[in-house]
Amino acid sequence: MNGPWRLVMLGVLMLGLATPALAQPAQAAPPVLAGLWDATVAIPGLNNLEVPFKFEITGSGATLAGSFFNGDVRVRSTAGRVQGATVALQFAQYGSRIDATLVNGRLEGRYDRGTRGAAYPFKAVRASSAPVSARGVPPLAGEWRIPLTRASSKGEQSWRLLLRQRGADVTGAIMRVDGDTGTLSGTFRDGKVVLSHFSGARPTMYVVTPQADGSLTLLQDGRTTLTAVRVSDARAKEVAALTDPKLYTKVRNPDEPFAFAFPDLDGRMMTNRDPRFQGKVVIVSVTGSWCPNCHDEAPFMARLYRDYRARGLEIVALAFEEPDQLKNPNRVRGFIKQYGLTYPFLLAGTPEEAPEKIPQAINLSTFPATFILGRDGKVKFVHAGYASKATGEFYEREQKAFLAEIESLLK
């Protein structure tokens, strides 16, 4: 081959070697989503009120996870994936998921609530790390009373407000007969603090404004105005007494064994007459996988069963769920798995049917509600609701009282 042809062939060969590189452009790197985000969900039933909360994403690819927060309690996703700029995070314990897309550094999408109702629009931006000055921030920490101008759906005439404070950062909770709001958190700015909570269920927001007379004005979920006064304030003496969770729910005849008969998740019928319950101290937990206070209670129940079963304690959960969950209890299974619950779960009916399905109970309108049976099968103690870690010393006090009751019956 002469010189000119050799040069032509060499050029063709070099072009052929270069062509694959030109035909395979470099793929864009997946977006980095890990970190803390300032998020909101909009609540359709409250005129699309946007409730703010902290949200965290960790990992990437197959290890991607998202977390809500209830104070220092992390509510972590059970599955996650990212495809391009789209992220999907599943929360099996709530039967819910986040589907969002990263647009100009902002996550936008929706929080799908599954069988619980309409989805919430979801937005999130990278969390701000800018410090907030504590100058001019009034002292808010302490215990307050909230008188209700109209009795709650459970007949309450007042609530307890607990606030903690570190500089401009404020956290707290409102205690009610069914438990509490979960940890409310916010930062004092422009003469007020927006305290909000969302950990996958129960979104709520209170705009708290200090008044010159020492009281607080609370705007609840953008539509109801409440007032709070310190327990040390003389005006607190005029506030109606709080409803006692230990006295709220009762049984019609304490001398009658507590009866139940419902199917488990596999359709097998279980009753109070089954051998596993005979001669045992039995906790009957009226619960629901949709119920935020029941999620608060579940780790405590798991610990009780682990610590006391060998000494003669049994626990049975009577789950009241919406109709779709009664047909296919996927969320209930996720709830059980999330908290490592090994005691039986029975599908008892819908939440509205609880008083009918448990006719021995009086005032059965809180979730959870807990009946503690002695070895004779009769009710010895009843607890309405469950106070979570958000309530601080009240949570500790309730735990000790509950354990003392169990100990006394096991002896």
C-alpha positions, 0 to 999 in steps of 0.5 A: 500500500503506497503512502497516500492510501496508508494515510487514508486508511489510518484516518478511517481507523482513527475516526472509527475509534472515536465514533463510539465515544461521540455516540455515548454521551455521559449520563447526568449524575443523579441529584444529591437529595441527602440532607435536612429539608424545610417541608410543608403539606397543604391540608385540603380540609383546612383551606389548603393550610400549609403546615411546616415541618422538618424532613430529612433524606439520607442515603442515595439510590437503593439506600435512599430513606426519608424521615419525619420527626416527632421531637427526637423520635424519627419516623423512617420510611420503609422503602425508597427509590430515586429515578432521575429527579423523581423520588418515591418514599414509602411509609408502610406503617402509615400506608402512605408515600411521598412522590416528589420531583426536584425542580430548581432545587425544590422538591414538589409532589404529594403525600399519598395517604392511601386509604386515609383520604385525599393526598396532601400537596408536598413541598420542600426546600433545603433547610436554612442554617441561619441562626435566629437571634434570641433578642427580645424573645419573651419567656414562654416555657412552662405549663399553661391552661387552655379554656375551651369556649365550646366543649370538645367532641369528648366533652373536655372543657380545658386542655394543658399546654406544655412549652419548652424553650431554648432561645428563640426555639420553642417546642411543646405539646397540648395534652388532651384526654386522648393523648397529645398533639405530638411535639409542636416546634417552631421559632419565635419571629416577628412577635409570634411563634408558629408551632407545628407538627407533622410526623406522617399523620395528624398535621396541626399548626398553632400560631402563638402570640404573647399578649401584654397581660401575660396570656397567649393567643393561639390560632389553631389550624388557621380557624379557631382562636384559643387563649392560654394562661399560666398555671401560676396565673390567678386566672387559671383557677377559673379554668374548668378542670382537666378531664382525667384519662383514668376516669374518662372511660369505664366499664358498665359492670366491673364484676363481669369478665371483659368479653371479646371475639374477633378474627385475626389478620388471617381470619382465625377467630380469637376470644377472651375464652381462649386458653392463652388468656386464662389465668393471665393478666391481660392488656386489651388495647383498643387501637388503630394503625391510622391513630397517631397516639397509637403509634406513640403507644406501640413501642411501650406495648412491645416492651411490656410484652417482651418484659412481662410475658414470662411472668403471666402477661398477655396483650391483645390488640383490637384494631379498628380500621377503615373498611379498605383496611379491614378487607386488606390490612396492609397498613396494619401489617406495616404497623406491626412490623414497624414496632416489632409487635408479637402479640395478636392483632384482631380486626374488630371493625371501623372506628365508629363501631367501637362502642357497639363492638365493645358494649361493656365500655362506657365513653369509649371514644379515644384511640387508644383506650387500654383495659387491664384485666386481672387473672380473673378476666375482670377489668381492674384499670382503664386508661384513655389515650396515651401521653407521648414523650412530647409531654415530658414528665407527664409521659414519665409519670404515666409510664410508672403508673402503668407499670405499677398497675401491671406489677400489682396484678402479676403479684 
